[in-house]
Amino acid sequence: MTENTKYQAAMQRALDLALLGPATGVNPQVGAVILDRDLNIIAEGWHMGAGTPHAEVVALAQLAVIPDGATAVVTLEPCNHTGRTGPCAQALIAAGISRVVFASSDPGDASSGGAQTLRAAGIEVIENVMQAEADEQLRVWLTFATRKRPFVTLKWASSLDGRAAASDGTSQWISGPESRADSHELRSTVDAILVGTGTVVADNPTLTARKPDGSLYPHQPLRVVVGDRAIPAGSNILNDQAPTLHLQTRDLNQVLVELYAMGIKHIWVEGGPQLASQFVAHNLVDQFIIYLAPMLLGGNRNALGDIAVTSMPQAKHLSIDYTMPLGDDILIVARPMPASGANPEEN
């Protein structure tokens, strides 16, 4: 096995470890392994959440003595600032690590620069090992860190002809139990669920993340209601099963700014066609999750309304990440493609 192959194997292990950390919260999921001189793994660590030691520090703590020639392999460039914990770059220097291998660069205004600090201390640094894989795994956090707003997932369930409800407004249940279970499990991995006041008034949803047996997942996302109308007293969204925030505005950019300031990294939008259409029209969706049910409803209760597209050249194209059968339904996971000639950061 070549040296580069060993680095890739170690990085894959670090990526797997990263997923053991919490998906929610302001921090990224990061994994790290320590290799001896022969590039064998001798210690492992991952970040366990805000305020806890970072992955590199956890891995270093597994060793009473750091052997000469040791290498640290980390999924994200070691941080270079002091927050709730100290800078990882300095921890690696103090430990006597000889080489640091990382995948994704840290884009943070304050936390970046770890590679430069390590090199200045005489440590060999190898960058961008399995960067594409790491960037994809860190996609939610990288969006949050670079675009200064939460990552936005838009979810809907519809019939094959694109209807979110029958002509009389009934919509329970378009999707099957497998799709609903999948949706609730995904809810439990985000920081906030966002709906409009119209959905609260019309449907009186609970907006909790529930298991198939009806019990609650350990993590319950913040319930965010957007719109000028008051939330009716006694609404299910006001129960004590999860916190609720009412933002009395229709300005979605303002909503995202406020949620970013609160440290909300990932929001799940499922507030009906009007709100969904506004997010799409303003190019604010990072991920589409669509459950297609094998039925036809007709009528005008579309899953999306006006999205500022009036001709084919204006169409908003999507890239399909994957599809998967769920019971009788089909799950489609997709992401927006940049408009022709546009900067991806503008979409």
C-alpha positions as CSV (number, residue, x, y, z in Angstrom):
1,M,0.0,0.0,0.0
2,T,1.5,3.4,-1.1
3,E,1.8,6.3,1.3
4,N,-1.0,8.2,-0.5
5,T,-3.3,5.2,-0.3
6,K,-2.6,4.9,3.4
7,Y,-3.5,8.6,3.8
8,Q,-6.8,8.0,1.9
9,A,-7.6,5.0,4.0
10,A,-7.0,7.0,7.2
11,M,-9.0,9.9,5.9
12,Q,-11.9,7.6,5.1
13,R,-11.8,6.4,8.7
14,A,-11.8,10.0,9.9
15,L,-14.8,10.8,7.7
16,D,-16.6,7.8,9.2
17,L,-15.8,8.9,12.7
18,A,-17.0,12.5,12.0
19,L,-20.5,11.2,11.4
20,L,-20.6,9.9,15.1
21,G,-20.8,13.6,16.2
22,P,-24.1,15.5,16.3
23,A,-25.5,16.7,13.0
24,T,-27.3,19.6,14.7
25,G,-25.7,22.7,16.3
26,V,-23.4,25.3,15.0
27,N,-20.2,23.2,14.8
28,P,-19.1,20.9,11.9
29,Q,-18.9,17.2,12.2
30,V,-15.1,16.5,12.3
31,G,-13.1,13.3,12.7
32,A,-9.4,12.7,13.2
33,V,-7.0,9.8,13.5
34,I,-3.3,9.7,14.6
35,L,-0.9,7.6,12.7
36,D,2.5,6.3,13.8
37,R,5.7,6.5,11.7
38,D,4.6,3.5,9.6
39,L,1.2,5.2,9.0
40,N,-0.8,2.8,11.1
41,I,-3.8,4.2,13.1
42,I,-2.9,4.5,16.8
43,A,-5.7,6.9,18.0
44,E,-9.0,8.2,16.9
45,G,-11.4,11.0,17.8
46,W,-14.4,13.0,16.7
47,H,-16.1,16.2,17.8
48,M,-18.9,15.6,20.2
49,G,-20.6,19.0,20.1
50,A,-20.3,22.6,21.0
51,G,-18.1,23.3,24.0
52,T,-16.4,19.8,23.9
53,P,-12.8,19.2,22.7
54,H,-12.3,19.1,19.0
55,A,-11.6,15.9,17.1
56,E,-7.8,16.4,17.0
57,V,-7.6,17.0,20.8
58,V,-9.8,14.0,21.5
59,A,-7.5,11.8,19.4
60,L,-4.3,13.1,21.0
61,A,-5.7,12.5,24.5
62,Q,-5.9,8.8,23.7
63,L,-2.1,8.6,23.7
64,A,0.1,8.9,26.8
65,V,3.1,9.6,24.6
66,I,3.0,10.9,21.0
67,P,5.6,8.8,19.1
68,D,8.2,10.5,16.9
69,G,7.1,11.0,13.3
70,A,3.4,10.9,14.1
71,T,0.8,12.1,11.6
72,A,-2.6,13.6,12.3
73,V,-5.2,13.1,9.7
74,V,-8.2,15.4,10.0
75,T,-11.3,15.9,7.9
76,L,-11.2,19.7,8.3
77,E,-8.2,22.1,8.5
78,P,-7.3,22.4,12.2
79,C,-8.8,25.6,13.6
80,N,-6.6,28.6,14.4
81,H,-8.7,30.5,16.9
82,T,-9.8,30.3,20.5
83,G,-13.5,29.9,21.1
84,R,-15.0,27.7,23.7
85,T,-11.9,25.5,23.3
86,G,-8.4,26.3,22.3
87,P,-6.9,26.3,18.7
88,C,-6.3,22.8,17.4
89,A,-3.3,24.0,15.4
90,Q,-1.6,24.9,18.6
91,A,-2.6,21.7,20.3
92,L,-1.0,19.7,17.4
93,I,2.2,21.8,17.6
94,A,2.4,21.3,21.4
95,A,1.9,17.6,21.0
96,G,4.9,17.2,18.7
97,I,3.0,16.0,15.6
98,S,5.3,15.8,12.6
99,R,2.8,15.9,9.8
100,V,-0.8,17.0,9.4
101,V,-3.1,15.8,6.6
102,F,-6.5,17.3,6.1
103,A,-9.3,17.3,3.5
104,S,-11.4,20.5,3.6
105,S,-10.1,23.9,4.1
106,D,-11.6,26.0,6.9
107,P,-13.4,29.0,5.4
108,G,-14.1,30.7,8.7
109,D,-13.1,34.4,9.1
110,A,-11.5,33.7,12.5
111,S,-10.8,29.9,12.5
112,S,-9.0,29.6,9.1
113,G,-5.2,29.8,8.8
114,G,-4.4,26.6,10.7
115,A,-2.3,25.2,7.8
116,Q,-0.1,28.4,7.8
117,T,0.4,28.2,11.5
118,L,1.4,24.6,11.4
119,R,3.9,25.2,8.6
120,A,5.4,28.1,10.4
121,A,6.0,25.7,13.3
122,G,7.9,23.4,11.0
123,I,5.1,20.8,10.6
124,E,4.6,19.2,7.2
125,V,1.1,19.9,5.9
126,I,-0.6,17.9,3.2
127,E,-3.9,19.5,2.0
128,N,-7.0,18.4,0.0
129,V,-6.8,14.6,0.6
130,M,-10.3,13.4,-0.3
131,Q,-11.5,17.0,-0.4
132,A,-14.5,16.3,-2.6
133,E,-15.8,13.6,-0.2
134,A,-15.2,15.8,2.8
135,D,-16.7,18.9,1.2
136,E,-19.8,16.9,0.4
137,Q,-20.0,15.5,3.9
138,L,-19.6,19.0,5.3
139,R,-21.9,20.6,2.8
140,V,-24.4,21.9,5.4
141,W,-21.8,23.5,7.6
142,L,-19.8,24.9,4.7
143,T,-22.9,26.6,3.4
144,F,-23.6,28.0,6.8
145,A,-19.9,29.2,7.2
146,T,-19.5,30.7,3.7
147,R,-22.9,32.1,2.9
148,K,-23.7,33.4,6.4
149,R,-27.1,31.8,6.5
150,P,-28.6,28.4,7.3
151,F,-28.5,25.6,4.8
152,V,-32.1,25.3,3.5
153,T,-33.8,22.0,2.8
154,L,-37.2,22.2,1.1
155,K,-39.5,19.2,1.5
156,W,-42.8,18.4,0.0
157,A,-45.0,15.3,-0.7
158,S,-47.0,15.3,-3.9
159,S,-48.9,13.1,-6.3
160,L,-47.3,12.2,-9.6
161,D,-49.1,15.1,-11.3
162,G,-47.5,17.5,-8.8
163,R,-50.5,18.1,-6.5
164,A,-49.9,18.6,-2.7
165,A,-53.6,18.3,-1.9
166,A,-57.0,17.3,-3.5
167,S,-59.3,20.0,-4.8
168,D,-61.1,20.2,-1.5
169,G,-57.8,20.9,0.4
170,T,-57.4,17.4,2.0
171,S,-53.9,16.1,2.0
172,Q,-53.7,13.3,4.5
173,W,-52.2,11.2,3.4
174,I,-50.6,11.7,0.0
175,S,-47.4,9.9,1.0
176,G,-47.3,6.5,2.6
177,P,-46.1,5.5,6.1
178,E,-42.6,4.7,4.9
179,S,-42.2,8.2,3.5
180,R,-43.6,9.8,6.6
181,A,-41.2,7.8,8.8
182,D,-38.3,8.9,6.6
183,S,-39.4,12.5,6.8
184,H,-39.7,12.5,10.5
185,E,-36.3,10.9,10.9
186,L,-34.7,13.6,8.7
187,R,-36.5,16.2,10.8
188,S,-34.7,15.0,13.8
189,T,-31.3,15.8,12.2
190,V,-32.0,19.5,11.5
191,D,-31.9,22.6,13.7
192,A,-35.2,24.1,12.8
193,I,-38.5,23.4,10.9
194,L,-40.0,26.4,9.2
195,V,-43.6,27.0,8.1
196,G,-45.8,30.0,7.3
197,T,-48.7,31.2,9.5
198,G,-51.1,30.0,6.8
199,T,-50.0,26.4,7.4
200,V,-50.4,26.8,11.2
201,V,-53.9,28.2,10.8
202,A,-55.1,25.7,8.1
203,D,-53.5,22.5,9.3
204,N,-52.7,23.0,13.0
205,P,-49.5,20.9,12.7
206,T,-47.4,19.8,15.7
207,L,-44.1,19.9,13.7
208,T,-42.2,17.5,16.0
209,A,-39.9,14.7,14.9
210,R,-41.7,11.5,15.8
211,K,-40.8,7.8,15.5
212,P,-43.2,5.4,13.8
213,D,-44.6,4.4,17.3
214,G,-45.4,8.1,18.0
215,S,-42.7,8.7,20.5
216,L,-40.4,11.7,20.1
217,Y,-36.9,11.6,18.8
218,P,-34.3,12.8,21.4
219,H,-33.6,16.0,19.4
220,Q,-36.5,18.2,18.6
221,P,-35.8,21.1,16.1
222,L,-36.9,24.6,16.8
223,R,-40.3,25.3,15.3
224,V,-40.2,28.6,13.3
225,V,-43.3,30.3,12.1
226,V,-43.0,33.1,9.5
227,G,-45.7,35.6,8.8
228,D,-47.6,38.6,10.1
229,R,-50.7,36.8,11.4
230,A,-50.9,35.8,15.0
231,I,-50.6,32.1,16.0
232,P,-54.0,31.0,17.3
233,A,-54.1,30.3,21.0
234,G,-54.2,26.5,21.6
235,S,-52.3,25.7,18.4
236,N,-50.4,22.4,18.5
237,I,-47.2,24.3,17.7
238,L,-47.4,26.0,21.0
239,N,-47.2,22.8,23.1
240,D,-44.2,22.0,25.2
241,Q,-42.7,19.3,23.0
242,A,-40.3,21.7,21.3
243,P,-39.5,25.4,21.4
244,T,-41.4,27.7,19.0
245,L,-40.2,31.0,17.4
246,H,-42.6,33.4,15.6
247,L,-40.9,35.8,13.1
248,Q,-43.5,38.3,12.1
249,T,-42.1,39.2,8.7
250,R,-42.4,38.0,5.1
251,D,-38.8,38.9,4.2
252,L,-37.1,35.5,3.8
253,N,-33.6,37.0,3.8
254,Q,-34.4,38.7,7.1
255,V,-35.6,35.3,8.4
256,L,-32.3,33.6,7.4
257,V,-30.2,36.5,8.9
258,E,-32.0,36.1,12.2
259,L,-31.7,32.4,12.3
260,Y,-28.0,32.5,11.3
261,A,-27.4,34.9,14.2
262,M,-29.0,32.4,16.5
263,G,-26.6,29.7,15.3
264,I,-29.3,27.8,13.3
265,K,-27.2,25.8,10.8
266,H,-29.8,23.8,8.9
267,I,-33.5,24.5,8.4
268,W,-36.2,22.3,7.0
269,V,-38.9,24.1,5.1
270,E,-42.3,22.4,4.7
271,G,-44.8,25.3,5.1
272,G,-47.0,24.8,2.1
273,P,-46.9,25.9,-1.6
274,Q,-46.8,29.6,-1.0
275,L,-43.8,29.6,1.3
276,A,-42.1,26.9,-0.7
277,S,-42.5,28.9,-3.9
278,Q,-41.0,32.0,-2.3
279,F,-37.9,30.1,-1.3
280,V,-37.5,28.7,-4.8
281,A,-38.2,32.0,-6.5
282,H,-35.5,33.7,-4.4
283,N,-32.9,30.9,-5.0
284,L,-32.7,30.2,-1.3
285,V,-33.0,26.4,-1.5
286,D,-29.9,24.2,-1.1
287,Q,-31.6,20.8,-1.1
288,F,-34.9,19.4,-2.4
289,I,-36.5,16.4,-0.7
290,I,-39.6,15.3,-2.6
291,Y,-41.8,12.3,-1.9
292,L,-43.8,11.3,-5.0
293,A,-46.9,9.1,-4.4
294,P,-48.3,6.9,-7.2
295,M,-51.6,8.8,-7.5
296,L,-53.3,11.5,-9.6
297,L,-55.3,14.3,-8.0
298,G,-55.8,16.9,-10.7
299,G,-57.1,20.3,-9.7
300,N,-55.0,23.4,-8.9
301,R,-53.5,22.4,-5.5
302,N,-50.0,22.4,-6.8
303,A,-46.9,21.7,-4.7
304,L,-45.3,24.8,-6.1
305,G,-46.9,28.0,-7.3
306,D,-45.2,31.1,-8.9
307,I,-41.5,30.7,-8.8
308,A,-40.6,33.6,-11.1
309,V,-40.4,31.4,-14.2
310,T,-42.3,32.5,-17.2
311,S,-40.4,30.9,-20.1
312,M,-38.2,27.8,-20.6
313,P,-34.9,29.7,-20.5
314,Q,-35.8,30.8,-17.0
315,A,-36.4,27.2,-15.8
316,K,-34.7,26.3,-12.5
317,H,-32.8,23.1,-13.2
318,L,-32.0,20.5,-10.6
319,S,-29.3,17.9,-10.2
320,I,-30.6,14.6,-8.9
321,D,-28.4,13.3,-6.1
322,Y,-30.3,10.0,-5.8
323,T,-33.7,8.4,-5.9
324,M,-35.0,5.6,-3.7
325,P,-38.3,3.7,-3.4
326,L,-40.1,4.1,-0.1
327,G,-43.0,1.7,0.1
328,D,-45.1,2.7,-2.9
329,D,-43.6,6.1,-3.1
330,I,-40.4,7.4,-4.7
331,L,-38.0,9.7,-2.8
332,I,-36.1,12.2,-4.9
333,V,-33.2,14.1,-3.4
334,A,-31.9,16.9,-5.6
335,R,-29.9,20.2,-5.5
336,P,-30.2,23.4,-7.6
337,M,-27.9,23.8,-10.5
338,P,-26.4,27.2,-11.1
339,A,-28.1,29.2,-13.8
340,S,-26.1,29.3,-17.0
341,G,-23.2,31.7,-16.6
342,A,-23.9,32.4,-12.9
343,N,-21.6,32.2,-10.0
344,P,-22.7,29.1,-7.9
345,E,-22.5,31.3,-4.8
346,E,-25.3,33.5,-6.3
347,N,-27.8,30.6,-6.6
